[in-house]
């Protein structure tokens, strides 16, 4: 299986009730956005979202976006 490296952005956020939370998104993949109650939870969820989006792209024969540059 091929490995990919994408930039992921995690930012502190706030729930409607005032509790602290974290949002996460992958700028290279449309629809790759999620949240979590902790930074670790947001990271786990964005990894799952990215994997699902990439699986769908491969199944539909869509090209995978260029990898992030570090």
C-alpha positions as CSV (number, residue, x, y, z in Angstrom):
1,X,0.0,0.0,0.0
2,X,1.3,3.4,-0.9
3,X,1.8,6.0,1.8
4,X,0.8,9.7,1.5
5,X,1.8,12.7,3.5
6,X,-0.7,15.6,3.7
7,X,-0.6,18.8,5.7
8,X,-3.2,18.8,8.5
9,X,-4.3,21.9,10.4
10,X,-5.5,21.5,14.0
11,X,-6.9,24.6,15.7
12,X,-8.4,25.3,19.1
13,X,-12.1,25.9,18.7
14,X,-15.1,26.3,21.0
15,X,-18.4,24.4,21.2
16,X,-21.6,26.4,21.3
17,X,-21.9,25.8,25.0
18,X,-18.4,27.4,25.6
19,X,-16.4,24.2,26.1
20,X,-13.0,24.1,24.4
21,X,-12.7,21.8,21.4
22,X,-10.4,21.4,18.4
23,X,-11.1,21.5,14.7
24,X,-9.0,19.7,12.1
25,X,-8.8,19.9,8.3
26,X,-6.6,18.8,5.4
27,X,-6.4,21.8,2.9
28,X,-5.4,19.4,0.0
29,X,-8.6,17.3,0.3
30,X,-12.1,18.8,-0.2
31,X,-14.4,17.7,2.6
32,X,-11.6,16.6,5.0
33,X,-12.8,18.5,8.0
34,X,-13.7,17.3,11.5
35,X,-13.5,18.2,15.2
36,X,-12.7,16.6,18.6
37,X,-12.9,17.3,22.2
38,X,-9.1,17.0,22.5
39,X,-6.3,17.7,20.0
40,X,-5.5,13.9,19.9
41,X,-9.2,13.1,19.1
42,X,-9.3,15.7,16.3
43,X,-6.1,14.2,14.9
44,X,-7.5,10.6,15.0
45,X,-10.7,11.7,13.3
46,X,-8.9,13.7,10.5
47,X,-6.7,10.7,9.8
48,X,-9.9,8.6,9.4
49,X,-11.5,11.2,7.2
50,X,-8.4,11.4,5.0
51,X,-8.2,7.7,4.6
52,X,-11.9,7.5,3.7
53,X,-11.6,10.3,1.1
54,X,-8.5,8.7,-0.5
55,X,-10.2,5.3,-0.6
56,X,-13.2,6.8,-2.4
57,X,-10.9,8.8,-4.8
58,X,-9.0,5.6,-5.7
59,X,-12.3,3.6,-6.3
60,X,-13.6,6.4,-8.6
61,X,-10.3,6.6,-10.5
62,X,-9.7,10.2,-9.4
63,X,-6.2,11.5,-9.2
64,X,-4.7,11.9,-5.7
65,X,-3.7,15.5,-5.1
66,X,0.0,16.4,-4.9
67,X,1.6,15.6,-1.6
68,X,2.4,18.3,0.9
69,X,5.9,19.7,0.8
70,X,7.9,19.9,4.1
